[in-house]
Amino acid sequence: MLGGLGTPTHESVIDELNDQGVPDLFVSSGALAWDQPEEYPYSYGFQVDYTREAKVQGQFLAENFAGDDVALLYQNDDVGPASHAGIEQYLSEEIVAWESYDPGVPELSGQIAAMKESGAEIAVCYCIPSYLGLAVMEAAATGYEPQWVAPSFGGDVRIVTGLIEEFAEGTPAEDIPPEAFLDGLIMTAFLPMVSQSDDPWTAFYRDIHEQYNEGTPFTDTTIYGMAQATLFAQVLMEVGPDLNREALLTTLNSHEWTGPGLVPFAASEDDHSGYTGVMVIQHHAGEEIEILQEPMSTDGGGGAILAFELERPTPDEVVLSDGDATG
């Protein structure tokens, strides 16, 4: 199993996969459940977990927006508690509003009204893309103009912009350029982004996309999927032709994996967490992203947030097939 998507969907199969001894690699969710090697020895995370990401955001906001009040908008499942456990290590009295949403209810007027009423200058949205789009539109419609902050799992600008354009049809917002709603958005990321055109991995993935998927959007989510496939291919190539479940996991656990990721990747017998940190960036409409803080790494508990040295290979230095390095 590769890249199982979503917390509730994967929670429904994780016991069966582990009971049957099926390698369950690189789950596409930041829940902490995938990093439980004693209970789930066959399951491994991929994307940075919600707590680590929120820790980096919390420290960044504490240092760069000192004195500003913060409102949280979050999905009312595992995202909420895990994110709170991270951001509240660095922000406590500054948080003046906690508003949750049900992912089955596309309505945020009450939550945004409460955030506006709180007077928070910073709005942190631990939201999937559709709800980030709804949130910034609702805020704009009510005259609420905070500094928005989004996580890696919700801040794919191209996808959110497309959703805003769809949501705006037939409303006063349809006369506003959709990209205007996200101008200035602060985000976190652990992979190179579409707007980083000089990054060798972004260029590599764009070439593949244009060759095999021409005519469809090239987004940060596209890069996410390609990076996941890259890591899986690296593991398979290291295992070699004698592939079986035991060899796959032994190989995964015994190597340091580097590639497109911007932060260290953790995969060992005792640590199944996946990517371990994020960088902080700001989106400017029509321009390349601005890096506000270089990638930092941390743990999912109360450990420090640290700088690190990572020798990140270029695509032509990574063997992905029996042909040339990037064949």
Backbone as numpy.savetxt, mean C-alpha at the origin, in Angstrom:
# Nx Ny Nz CAx CAy CAz Cx Cy Cz
-0.90 -20.80 -3.98 -1.76 -19.62 -3.98 -0.86 -18.39 -3.98
-1.09 -17.49 -4.95 -0.26 -16.29 -5.05 -1.15 -15.05 -5.02
-0.88 -14.15 -4.07 -1.51 -12.84 -4.08 -2.98 -12.83 -3.75
-3.45 -13.70 -2.86 -4.84 -13.68 -2.47 -5.28 -12.29 -2.04
-6.38 -11.80 -2.58 -6.75 -10.39 -2.43 -7.78 -10.19 -1.33
-7.45 -9.32 -0.37 -8.44 -8.84 0.59 -8.42 -9.58 1.91
-8.67 -8.84 2.98 -8.64 -9.44 4.31 -9.78 -10.43 4.54
-11.05 -10.05 4.41 -12.12 -11.02 4.71 -12.12 -12.20 3.76
-11.80 -11.96 2.49 -11.80 -13.07 1.53 -10.69 -14.06 1.85
-9.52 -13.54 2.23 -8.43 -14.48 2.49 -8.56 -15.14 3.85
-9.14 -14.44 4.81 -9.38 -15.09 6.11 -10.28 -16.31 5.96
-11.13 -16.31 4.94 -12.05 -17.43 4.76 -11.37 -18.67 4.18
-10.15 -18.53 3.67 -9.48 -19.70 3.08 -8.15 -20.03 3.75
-7.65 -19.17 4.63 -6.30 -19.36 5.14 -6.17 -20.64 5.97
-7.19 -21.00 6.73 -7.11 -22.24 7.52 -7.03 -23.45 6.60
-7.86 -23.47 5.57 -7.86 -24.60 4.63 -6.52 -24.72 3.92
-5.97 -23.59 3.47 -4.69 -23.62 2.77 -3.58 -24.18 3.67
-3.56 -23.74 4.91 -2.51 -24.20 5.81 -2.74 -25.64 6.26
-4.00 -26.01 6.46 -4.28 -27.41 6.82 -3.84 -28.35 5.71
-3.99 -27.91 4.46 -3.62 -28.74 3.32 -2.16 -28.58 2.90
-1.42 -27.71 3.59 -0.01 -27.52 3.28 0.24 -26.82 1.96
-0.66 -25.93 1.57 -0.52 -25.20 0.30 0.28 -23.92 0.55
1.42 -23.72 -0.10 2.12 -22.44 0.02 1.20 -21.28 -0.38
1.06 -20.34 0.53 0.11 -19.24 0.41 0.92 -17.94 0.41
1.39 -17.58 -0.77 2.42 -16.54 -0.85 1.85 -15.17 -1.16
2.39 -14.18 -0.43 2.28 -12.76 -0.77 0.83 -12.29 -0.82
0.14 -12.47 0.30 -1.26 -12.07 0.39 -1.40 -10.57 0.15
-2.37 -10.18 -0.65 -2.58 -8.77 -1.00 -3.53 -8.12 0.00
-3.00 -7.88 1.17 -3.70 -7.21 2.27 -2.64 -6.88 3.30
-2.83 -5.77 4.01 -1.88 -5.38 5.03 -2.25 -5.86 6.42
-3.17 -6.80 6.52 -3.56 -7.33 7.83 -2.39 -8.07 8.47
-2.36 -8.06 9.79 -1.28 -8.72 10.51 -1.42 -10.23 10.53
-2.58 -10.75 10.11 -2.86 -12.18 10.22 -1.89 -13.03 9.40
-1.37 -12.50 8.31 -0.53 -13.31 7.43 0.86 -13.52 8.04
1.22 -12.72 9.02 2.52 -12.86 9.67 2.35 -13.56 11.01
1.88 -14.79 10.94 1.74 -15.64 12.13 2.30 -17.02 11.81
3.64 -17.12 11.68 4.23 -18.38 11.21 3.94 -19.59 12.09
3.72 -19.36 13.39 3.43 -20.50 14.25 2.04 -21.06 13.96
1.08 -20.16 13.68 -0.28 -20.61 13.40 -0.49 -20.91 11.92
0.14 -20.09 11.06 -0.03 -20.24 9.61 1.35 -20.34 8.94
1.99 -21.50 9.05 3.37 -21.63 8.54 3.48 -21.52 7.03
2.36 -21.66 6.30 2.42 -21.63 4.84 2.03 -20.26 4.26
1.61 -19.31 5.09 1.13 -18.02 4.61 2.18 -16.93 4.81
2.31 -16.06 3.82 3.30 -14.98 3.85 2.67 -13.68 3.35
2.98 -12.60 4.04 2.53 -11.29 3.60 3.36 -10.77 2.44
2.92 -9.65 1.90 3.63 -8.99 0.80 3.68 -7.48 1.06
2.54 -6.82 0.95 2.52 -5.38 1.14 2.78 -5.03 2.60
3.32 -3.84 2.83 3.60 -3.40 4.19 2.31 -3.46 5.02
2.43 -3.93 6.25 1.21 -4.08 7.05 0.71 -2.71 7.52
-0.57 -2.69 7.87 -1.24 -1.43 8.20 -0.58 -0.71 9.38
-0.09 -1.46 10.36 0.49 -0.83 11.54 1.81 -0.15 11.20
2.68 -0.84 10.48 3.96 -0.23 10.10 3.74 1.03 9.28
2.85 0.94 8.32 2.61 2.09 7.45 2.09 3.28 8.26
1.16 3.02 9.17 0.59 4.09 9.99 1.62 4.65 10.96
2.55 3.82 11.43 3.62 4.34 12.29 4.45 5.39 11.55
4.85 5.07 10.33 5.66 6.02 9.56 4.87 7.29 9.30
3.60 7.16 8.96 2.77 8.34 8.75 2.65 9.16 10.03
2.44 8.49 11.16 2.28 9.19 12.42 3.52 9.97 12.79
4.68 9.35 12.66 5.92 10.05 12.98 6.14 11.24 12.05
5.86 11.03 10.75 6.04 12.12 9.78 5.13 13.30 10.11
3.88 13.02 10.42 2.95 14.10 10.74 3.34 14.79 12.04
3.77 14.04 13.03 4.18 14.64 14.30 5.35 15.59 14.12
6.26 15.22 13.21 7.46 16.03 13.01 7.23 17.20 12.05
6.33 17.03 11.09 6.19 18.04 10.04 4.91 18.87 10.13
3.96 18.44 10.93 2.71 19.19 11.10 2.41 19.34 12.59
3.44 19.63 13.34 3.29 19.76 14.79 2.25 20.83 15.13
1.36 20.49 16.04 0.33 21.43 16.47 -0.96 21.34 15.70
-0.95 20.65 14.56 -2.18 20.51 13.77 -3.03 19.37 14.32
-4.34 19.57 14.32 -5.26 18.52 14.72 -5.47 17.55 13.56
-5.74 16.29 13.90 -5.84 15.21 12.92 -7.19 14.51 13.05
-7.82 14.24 11.92 -9.03 13.42 11.88 -8.73 12.14 11.12
-9.23 11.02 11.63 -9.03 9.73 10.98 -10.34 9.26 10.36
-10.25 8.81 9.12 -11.36 8.13 8.45 -10.85 6.76 8.06
-11.54 5.71 8.50 -10.98 4.38 8.31 -12.09 3.36 8.05
-11.69 2.29 7.39 -12.60 1.19 7.09 -12.81 0.37 8.36
-14.07 0.00 8.64 -14.40 -0.62 9.93 -14.19 -2.13 9.91
-12.98 -2.54 9.52 -12.58 -3.94 9.64 -11.18 -3.94 10.24
-10.33 -4.88 9.90 -8.99 -4.95 10.48 -8.17 -3.70 10.19
-8.50 -2.96 9.14 -7.74 -1.77 8.79 -7.73 -0.78 9.95
-8.89 -0.57 10.57 -9.00 0.43 11.62 -8.11 0.18 12.82
-8.30 -0.92 13.56 -7.48 -1.16 14.74 -5.98 -1.25 14.43
-5.62 -1.88 13.33 -4.20 -2.02 13.00 -3.57 -0.66 12.68
-4.30 0.19 11.97 -3.79 1.51 11.64 -3.70 2.38 12.90
-4.72 2.30 13.74 -4.68 3.07 14.99 -3.48 2.68 15.84
-3.16 1.39 15.86 -2.04 0.91 16.66 -0.72 1.52 16.20
-0.66 1.92 14.94 0.55 2.55 14.42 0.57 4.04 14.62
-0.45 4.74 14.14 -0.43 6.20 14.16 -0.50 6.75 15.58
-1.18 6.04 16.48 -1.34 6.54 17.84 -0.08 6.39 18.68
0.96 5.73 18.13 2.25 5.73 18.81 2.92 7.09 18.73
2.51 7.91 17.76 3.15 9.21 17.56 2.17 10.37 17.69
0.89 10.11 17.58 -0.13 11.14 17.72 -1.17 10.66 18.72
-1.49 11.47 19.68 -2.51 11.09 20.67 -3.50 12.23 20.83
-3.11 13.27 21.55 -4.01 14.40 21.74 -4.32 15.12 20.42
-3.45 14.95 19.43 -3.66 15.62 18.14 -4.84 15.04 17.38
-5.19 13.78 17.66 -6.31 13.14 16.95 -7.61 13.58 17.62
-8.44 14.31 16.86 -9.66 14.89 17.42 -10.93 14.28 16.84
-10.79 13.39 15.86 -11.98 12.75 15.28 -11.61 11.36 14.78
-12.46 10.39 15.08 -12.31 9.01 14.59 -13.62 8.67 13.88
-13.57 8.55 12.57 -14.77 8.26 11.80 -14.56 7.01 10.95
-15.47 6.05 11.05 -15.35 4.82 10.28 -16.41 4.75 9.20
-16.17 3.88 8.22 -17.17 3.66 7.17 -17.30 2.17 6.91
-18.48 1.79 6.48 -18.76 0.42 6.07 -18.48 0.32 4.57
-17.59 -0.58 4.14 -17.26 -0.66 2.71 -18.43 -1.04 1.83
-19.56 -1.43 2.41 -20.74 -1.73 1.62 -21.70 -0.56 1.50
-21.35 0.59 2.11 -22.25 1.75 2.11 -21.51 2.94 1.50
-21.79 3.29 0.25 -21.06 4.37 -0.43 -21.58 5.75 -0.06
-21.43 6.10 1.20 -21.96 7.37 1.71 -21.08 7.85 2.86
-20.55 9.07 2.73 -19.62 9.58 3.74 -20.01 10.97 4.25
-21.22 11.42 3.97 -21.57 12.79 4.33 -21.50 13.02 5.84
-21.99 12.05 6.62 -21.95 12.20 8.07 -20.53 12.22 8.60
-19.69 11.33 8.08 -18.30 11.26 8.54 -17.54 12.54 8.22
-17.70 13.03 6.98 -16.98 14.24 6.59 -17.48 15.45 7.38
-18.78 15.51 7.64 -19.33 16.60 8.43 -18.70 16.61 9.83
-18.55 15.44 10.42 -17.96 15.35 11.75 -16.48 15.74 11.73
-15.78 15.34 10.68 -14.37 15.71 10.56 -14.22 17.22 10.41
-15.09 17.81 9.61 -15.06 19.26 9.43 -15.37 19.97 10.74
-16.37 19.47 11.45 -16.77 20.06 12.72 -15.64 19.99 13.75
-14.81 18.98 13.66 -13.70 18.82 14.60 -12.63 19.89 14.42
-12.60 20.50 13.24 -11.59 21.51 12.94 -10.24 20.95 12.56
-10.16 19.65 12.30 -8.87 19.03 11.99 -8.28 19.58 10.71
-7.02 19.97 10.79 -6.31 20.46 9.60 -5.77 19.32 8.74
-5.60 18.13 9.34 -5.08 16.95 8.64 -6.17 15.89 8.64
-6.44 15.31 7.47 -7.40 14.21 7.35 -6.66 12.99 6.82
-6.57 11.96 7.66 -5.89 10.72 7.27 -6.95 9.71 6.91
-6.90 9.22 5.67 -7.93 8.34 5.15 -7.36 6.93 4.97
-7.61 6.05 5.94 -7.21 4.65 5.78 -8.31 3.95 5.00
-8.33 4.26 3.71 -9.45 3.91 2.84 -8.96 3.22 1.58
-9.81 2.36 1.03 -9.57 1.84 -0.32 -9.86 2.95 -1.32
-9.40 2.84 -2.58 -9.49 3.95 -3.52 -10.87 4.57 -3.68
-11.92 3.75 -3.76 -13.25 4.32 -3.99 -13.66 5.25 -2.85
-13.31 4.89 -1.61 -13.71 5.73 -0.48 -12.81 6.94 -0.30
-11.56 6.86 -0.73 -10.74 8.07 -0.78 -11.35 9.06 -1.77
-11.78 8.57 -2.94 -12.43 9.43 -3.91 -13.69 10.06 -3.37
-14.55 9.26 -2.73 -15.77 9.80 -2.15 -15.47 10.83 -1.07
-14.43 10.57 -0.27 -14.11 11.46 0.84 -13.66 12.83 0.36
-12.74 12.86 -0.61 -12.24 14.17 -1.05 -13.32 14.94 -1.81
-14.20 14.25 -2.51 -15.31 14.93 -3.18 -16.29 15.52 -2.18
-16.65 14.74 -1.17 -17.60 15.22 -0.17 -17.01 16.40 0.60
-15.72 16.30 0.93 -15.07 17.40 1.65 -15.08 18.68 0.81
-14.75 18.54 -0.46 -14.74 19.72 -1.34 -16.12 20.34 -1.45
-17.14 19.50 -1.51 -18.51 20.00 -1.66 -18.97 20.77 -0.43
-18.38 20.47 0.73 -18.78 21.14 1.96 -17.82 22.25 2.37
-16.81 22.49 1.54 -15.85 23.54 1.86 -14.81 23.14 2.88
-14.65 21.85 3.11 -13.64 21.35 4.05 -12.37 21.07 3.27
-11.27 21.73 3.60 -10.04 21.65 2.82 -8.85 21.27 3.70
-8.84 20.07 4.26 -7.69 19.65 5.06 -6.54 19.18 4.17
-5.42 18.91 4.79 -4.34 18.20 4.11 -4.68 16.71 4.17
-4.97 16.11 3.00 -5.32 14.69 2.97 -4.07 13.83 2.97
-4.15 12.72 3.69 -3.07 11.74 3.77 -3.67 10.37 3.50
-3.02 9.58 2.63 -3.56 8.27 2.24 -2.47 7.21 2.31
-2.86 5.94 2.50 -1.90 4.84 2.54 -1.64 4.28 1.14
-0.67 3.38 1.06 -0.33 2.77 -0.22 -1.50 2.00 -0.81
-2.32 1.37 0.04 -3.40 0.53 -0.48 -4.59 1.33 -0.98
-4.60 2.64 -0.76 -5.72 3.44 -1.23 -5.35 4.58 -2.14
-4.04 4.86 -2.27 -3.61 6.08 -2.93 -3.14 5.94 -4.36
-3.68 4.98 -5.11 -3.34 4.90 -6.53 -4.05 6.04 -7.24
-3.30 7.11 -7.53 -3.89 8.37 -8.00 -4.68 8.17 -9.29
-4.16 7.39 -10.21 -4.86 7.24 -11.48 -6.19 6.51 -11.29
-6.21 5.51 -10.45 -7.46 4.80 -10.20 -8.45 5.69 -9.46
-7.98 6.40 -8.44 -8.88 7.27 -7.68 -9.42 8.39 -8.57
-8.57 8.94 -9.42 -9.03 10.00 -10.34 -10.13 9.48 -11.26
-9.96 8.27 -11.77 -10.99 7.68 -12.63 -12.29 7.46 -11.88
-12.20 7.05 -10.63 -13.40 6.86 -9.82 -14.09 8.19 -9.54
-13.31 9.24 -9.27 -13.89 10.56 -9.03 -14.63 11.04 -10.28
-14.04 10.83 -11.43 -14.71 11.22 -12.68 -16.05 10.49 -12.82
-16.08 9.23 -12.47 -17.32 8.44 -12.53 -18.33 8.93 -11.51
-17.87 9.16 -10.27 -18.77 9.60 -9.21 -19.35 10.98 -9.49
-18.60 11.82 -10.20 -18.99 13.21 -10.41 -20.05 13.40 -11.49
-20.30 12.37 -12.28 -21.27 12.51 -13.37 -22.64 12.90 -12.83
-23.20 13.97 -13.40 -24.52 14.42 -12.99 -24.54 15.23 -11.71
-23.36 15.60 -11.20 -23.28 16.42 -9.99 -22.53 17.71 -10.30
-22.58 18.72 -9.43 -21.80 19.94 -9.67 -20.31 19.69 -9.83
-19.82 18.58 -9.29 -18.39 18.28 -9.35 -17.92 17.89 -10.74
-18.85 17.59 -11.67 -18.41 17.14 -13.00 -17.74 18.26 -13.78
-17.89 19.50 -13.35 -17.22 20.62 -14.01 -15.83 20.89 -13.46
-15.44 20.14 -12.43 -14.12 20.30 -11.83 -13.21 19.20 -12.36
-12.00 19.53 -12.83 -11.08 18.48 -13.28 -10.85 17.46 -12.17
-11.05 16.19 -12.42 -10.95 15.20 -11.33 -9.59 15.19 -10.65
-8.53 15.50 -11.40 -7.20 15.49 -10.79 -7.03 16.59 -9.75
-7.88 17.62 -9.80 -7.77 18.71 -8.85 -8.08 18.26 -7.43
-8.92 17.25 -7.29 -9.30 16.79 -5.96 -8.13 16.15 -5.20
-7.15 15.64 -5.93 -6.04 14.93 -5.31 -4.74 15.72 -5.32
-4.76 16.93 -5.85 -3.55 17.73 -5.90 -3.07 18.03 -4.48
-1.84 17.68 -4.17 -1.29 17.91 -2.85 -1.44 16.74 -1.89
-2.07 15.65 -2.34 -2.26 14.47 -1.49 -0.92 13.92 -1.03
-0.79 13.67 0.27 0.39 13.01 0.83 0.09 11.52 0.94
1.04 10.69 0.49 0.84 9.24 0.48 2.09 8.54 0.98
1.95 7.26 1.23 3.09 6.41 1.53 3.17 5.30 0.49
4.38 4.79 0.24 4.57 3.78 -0.80 5.81 2.94 -0.49
5.74 1.67 -0.87 6.88 0.77 -0.68 7.42 0.24 -2.01
6.76 0.60 -3.12 7.18 0.22 -4.46 7.37 1.48 -5.29
8.14 1.41 -6.39 8.24 2.56 -7.28 6.87 2.88 -7.87
6.67 4.14 -8.24 5.36 4.58 -8.69 5.38 4.97 -10.15
4.21 4.96 -10.75 4.09 5.28 -12.18 4.72 6.62 -12.51
4.52 7.60 -11.63 5.04 8.94 -11.92 6.54 9.05 -11.74
7.19 8.01 -11.23 8.65 8.01 -11.13 9.24 7.43 -12.41
9.19 8.21 -13.45 9.55 7.72 -14.77 11.03 7.35 -14.87
11.88 7.91 -14.01 13.30 7.61 -14.07 13.67 6.33 -13.33
12.73 5.78 -12.56 13.05 4.55 -11.85 13.18 3.40 -12.85
14.26 2.61 -12.80 14.43 1.55 -13.81 13.34 0.50 -13.78
12.77 0.22 -12.61 11.70 -0.77 -12.55 10.40 -0.24 -13.13
10.12 1.03 -12.89 8.93 1.63 -13.52 9.06 1.57 -15.03
10.24 1.92 -15.56 10.44 1.88 -17.01 10.31 0.46 -17.54
10.86 -0.51 -16.82 10.79 -1.91 -17.22 9.34 -2.39 -17.28
8.58 -2.09 -16.24 7.19 -2.52 -16.20 6.34 -1.79 -17.24
6.66 -0.53 -17.49 5.91 0.20 -18.51 6.13 -0.43 -19.89
7.35 -0.82 -20.19 7.64 -1.47 -21.48 6.85 -2.77 -21.62
6.81 -3.56 -20.56 6.05 -4.82 -20.60 4.56 -4.52 -20.79
4.07 -3.54 -20.06 2.66 -3.18 -20.15 2.29 -2.74 -21.57
3.13 -1.93 -22.16 2.83 -1.44 -23.50 2.92 -2.55 -24.54
3.75 -3.56 -24.28 3.87 -4.66 -25.22 2.69 -5.63 -25.13
2.23 -5.89 -23.91 1.24 -6.95 -23.72 -0.15 -6.44 -23.32
-0.26 -5.19 -22.92 -1.53 -4.71 -22.39 -1.84 -3.30 -22.90
-1.43 -3.04 -24.12 -1.59 -1.71 -24.70 -3.06 -1.30 -24.72
-3.30 -0.03 -24.43 -4.65 0.50 -24.47 -5.36 0.49 -23.14
-4.72 -0.06 -22.10 -5.29 -0.05 -20.76 -4.45 0.84 -19.86
-5.01 1.34 -18.77 -4.25 2.24 -17.90 -3.04 1.55 -17.27
-1.94 2.28 -17.20 -0.76 1.82 -16.48 -0.76 2.55 -15.14
-1.04 1.83 -14.06 -1.27 2.44 -12.76 -0.29 1.89 -11.72
-0.31 2.49 -10.54 0.50 1.96 -9.44 0.05 0.56 -9.06
-1.23 0.26 -9.24 -1.72 -1.09 -8.98 -1.17 -2.08 -10.00
-0.97 -1.62 -11.24 -0.30 -2.45 -12.25 1.10 -2.82 -11.78
1.82 -1.82 -11.30 3.18 -2.07 -10.81 3.15 -3.03 -9.63
2.16 -2.88 -8.76 2.02 -3.79 -7.61 1.95 -5.25 -8.09
1.09 -5.52 -9.05 0.94 -6.87 -9.56 2.20 -7.38 -10.23
2.85 -6.52 -11.00 4.08 -6.93 -11.68 5.20 -7.18 -10.68
5.28 -6.35 -9.63 6.31 -6.55 -8.61 6.08 -7.87 -7.86
4.83 -8.18 -7.60 4.49 -9.44 -6.95 4.91 -10.63 -7.83
4.63 -10.51 -9.12 5.01 -11.56 -10.06 6.53 -11.68 -10.16
7.22 -10.54 -10.11 8.68 -10.55 -10.16 9.26 -11.33 -9.00
8.78 -11.06 -7.80 9.29 -11.75 -6.63 9.03 -13.24 -6.71
7.83 -13.62 -7.16 7.51 -15.04 -7.29 8.42 -15.71 -8.32
8.68 -15.00 -9.42 9.58 -15.55 -10.44 11.00 -15.71 -9.90
11.45 -14.75 -9.10 12.78 -14.86 -8.50 12.88 -16.10 -7.62
11.84 -16.36 -6.84 11.85 -17.52 -5.96 11.87 -18.81 -6.78
11.03 -18.87 -7.82 10.98 -20.06 -8.67 12.31 -20.32 -9.36
12.96 -19.26 -9.84 14.24 -19.44 -10.50 15.29 -19.94 -9.52
15.23 -19.48 -8.29 16.19 -19.93 -7.29 15.95 -21.38 -6.90
14.69 -21.81 -6.87 14.38 -23.20 -6.56 14.94 -24.12 -7.64
14.74 -23.74 -8.88 15.21 -24.56 -9.98 14.18 -25.57 -10.44
14.58 -26.54 -11.27 13.61 -27.45 -11.90 12.97 -28.45 -10.94
13.59 -28.71 -9.80 13.04 -29.69 -8.86 12.09 -28.99 -7.90
10.97 -28.54 -8.44 10.04 -27.73 -7.67 9.06 -28.61 -6.89
8.97 -28.35 -5.59 7.93 -28.93 -4.76 7.64 -27.95 -3.63
6.65 -28.24 -2.83 6.24 -27.29 -1.80 7.36 -27.04 -0.80
8.00 -28.09 -0.33 9.05 -27.93 0.66 10.21 -27.12 0.11
10.62 -27.40 -1.12 11.74 -26.66 -1.71 11.38 -25.19 -1.91
10.13 -24.93 -2.27 9.69 -23.56 -2.48 9.81 -22.75 -1.19
9.29 -23.29 -0.09 9.31 -22.54 1.16 10.71 -22.49 1.78
11.48 -23.55 1.64 12.85 -23.53 2.14 13.66 -22.45 1.44
13.48 -22.35 0.13 14.18 -21.32 -0.63 13.71 -19.93 -0.25
12.41 -19.74 -0.13 11.86 -18.44 0.24 12.41 -17.99 1.60
12.51 -18.92 2.53 12.93 -18.58 3.89 14.42 -18.33 4.04
15.21 -18.76 3.08 16.67 -18.78 3.28 17.42 -17.75 2.45
16.71 -16.82 1.82 17.38 -15.81 0.99 16.92 -14.40 1.38
17.77 -13.43 1.07 17.36 -12.04 1.16 16.90 -11.61 -0.23
15.64 -11.17 -0.33 15.04 -10.88 -1.62 15.04 -9.38 -1.89
15.71 -9.01 -2.97 15.72 -7.61 -3.41 15.28 -7.57 -4.86
14.70 -6.45 -5.25 14.19 -6.28 -6.61 13.57 -4.91 -6.73
12.31 -4.84 -7.14 11.68 -3.53 -7.33 11.36 -2.81 -6.03
11.23 -3.52 -4.92 10.82 -2.91 -3.66 11.79 -1.86 -3.16
11.25 -0.85 -2.49 12.04 0.26 -1.98 12.52 0.04 -0.55
12.00 -0.99 0.11 12.33 -1.27 1.51 12.66 -2.75 1.64
13.32 -3.15 2.74 13.65 -4.57 2.92 12.39 -5.45 2.93
12.56 -6.66 2.43 11.48 -7.65 2.39 11.80 -8.76 3.37
10.87 -9.06 4.26 11.09 -10.07 5.29 10.36 -11.35 4.94
11.11 -12.43 4.81 10.55 -13.77 4.60 11.54 -14.78 5.18
11.18 -15.34 6.33 12.01 -16.35 6.97 11.08 -17.26 7.76
11.63 -18.28 8.38 10.79 -19.19 9.16 10.04 -18.45 10.26
10.66 -17.41 10.81 10.07 -16.71 11.96 9.42 -15.39 11.61
9.52 -14.95 10.37 9.00 -13.64 9.98 8.40 -13.73 8.59
7.08 -13.61 8.51 6.37 -13.71 7.23 5.75 -12.37 6.85
6.33 -11.27 7.28 5.64 -9.99 7.18 5.68 -9.34 5.80
6.66 -9.65 4.95 6.73 -9.00 3.64 7.48 -7.68 3.73
7.05 -6.69 2.96 7.75 -5.40 2.96 7.59 -4.72 4.32
8.65 -4.04 4.75 8.75 -3.63 6.16 8.70 -2.13 6.38
8.36 -1.34 5.39 8.32 0.10 5.58 7.81 0.82 4.36
7.93 2.14 4.37 7.41 2.98 3.29 8.23 4.26 3.19
8.09 4.93 2.04 8.54 6.31 1.90 7.30 7.20 1.99
7.51 8.49 2.20 6.42 9.46 2.23 6.57 10.38 1.03
5.50 10.54 0.27 5.55 11.32 -0.96 4.36 12.26 -1.03
4.43 13.20 -1.96 3.29 14.09 -2.20 3.00 14.14 -3.69
1.72 14.02 -4.01 1.27 14.06 -5.40 1.01 15.50 -5.81
1.55 15.87 -6.97 1.28 17.16 -7.58 0.73 16.89 -8.97
-0.48 17.33 -9.23 -1.16 17.01 -10.49 -0.31 17.40 -11.69
-0.12 16.43 -12.60 0.61 16.68 -13.83 2.12 16.67 -13.68
2.63 16.35 -12.50 4.06 16.35 -12.27 4.49 15.02 -11.64
5.83 14.83 -11.56 6.32 13.68 -10.84 6.08 13.88 -9.35
5.99 12.78 -8.62 5.78 12.88 -7.18 6.98 13.57 -6.52
6.72 14.17 -5.39 7.77 14.76 -4.57 8.03 13.84 -3.39
9.25 13.43 -3.20 9.60 12.58 -2.06 9.81 13.47 -0.85
8.95 13.33 0.13 9.04 14.12 1.35 9.92 13.46 2.40
9.95 12.12 2.38 10.80 11.37 3.31 11.24 10.09 2.64
12.53 9.85 2.65 13.07 8.64 2.03 12.53 7.40 2.73
12.56 6.24 2.05 12.01 5.03 2.66 12.62 4.73 4.03
11.75 4.35 4.95 12.14 3.98 6.31 11.52 2.62 6.62
12.16 1.89 7.53 11.69 0.54 7.88 11.39 0.48 9.37
10.41 -0.36 9.75 10.06 -0.52 11.15 9.42 -1.89 11.36
8.98 -2.13 12.59 8.29 -3.38 12.87 6.81 -3.12 13.08
6.05 -4.18 13.35 4.62 -4.04 13.55 4.25 -3.80 14.99
5.24 -3.55 15.86 4.99 -3.29 17.27 5.43 -1.89 17.64
6.18 -1.79 18.73 6.60 -0.48 19.22 8.04 -0.13 18.92
8.65 -0.82 17.97 10.04 -0.56 17.64 10.23 0.76 16.92
11.49 1.17 16.83 11.82 2.45 16.19 11.63 2.38 14.68
11.49 3.56 14.10 11.46 3.72 12.64 12.86 4.11 12.21
13.45 3.32 11.32 14.87 3.45 11.04 15.16 3.61 9.56
16.23 4.36 9.27 16.79 4.38 7.93 17.57 3.08 7.72
17.86 2.76 6.47 18.54 1.50 6.17 19.31 1.66 4.87
20.18 0.71 4.61 20.89 0.64 3.34 20.38 -0.58 2.59
19.97 -0.38 1.34 19.42 -1.47 0.54 20.04 -1.41 -0.85
20.72 -2.48 -1.22 21.27 -2.57 -2.57 20.17 -3.07 -3.48
19.55 -2.15 -4.17 18.38 -2.46 -4.99 18.83 -2.72 -6.43
18.71 -3.95 -6.93 19.18 -4.25 -8.28 18.30 -3.62 -9.34
18.86 -3.43 -10.52 18.08 -3.01 -11.67 17.49 -4.25 -12.34
16.49 -4.09 -13.21 15.87 -5.27 -13.84 16.86 -6.17 -14.58
17.88 -5.58 -15.21 18.82 -6.43 -15.96 19.77 -7.20 -15.05
19.69 -6.98 -13.75 20.51 -7.72 -12.79 19.74 -8.84 -12.09
18.47 -8.98 -12.44 17.61 -9.98 -11.79 17.24 -11.06 -12.79
17.47 -12.31 -12.43 17.17 -13.43 -13.31 15.72 -13.86 -13.12
14.93 -13.72 -14.17 13.52 -14.06 -14.12 13.14 -15.19 -15.05
14.08 -15.70 -15.83 13.78 -16.80 -16.74 15.08 -17.51 -17.09
14.98 -18.59 -17.87 16.17 -19.30 -18.32 16.87 -18.59 -19.46
16.25 -17.52 -19.99 16.89 -16.74 -21.03 17.76 -15.68 -20.41
17.70 -14.46 -20.95 18.49 -13.39 -20.36 17.88 -12.94 -19.06
18.52 -12.01 -18.37 18.13 -11.63 -17.01 16.69 -11.18 -16.91
16.19 -10.50 -17.91 14.80 -10.00 -17.89 13.98 -10.61 -19.02
14.31 -11.82 -19.44 13.64 -12.44 -20.58 12.24 -12.88 -20.28
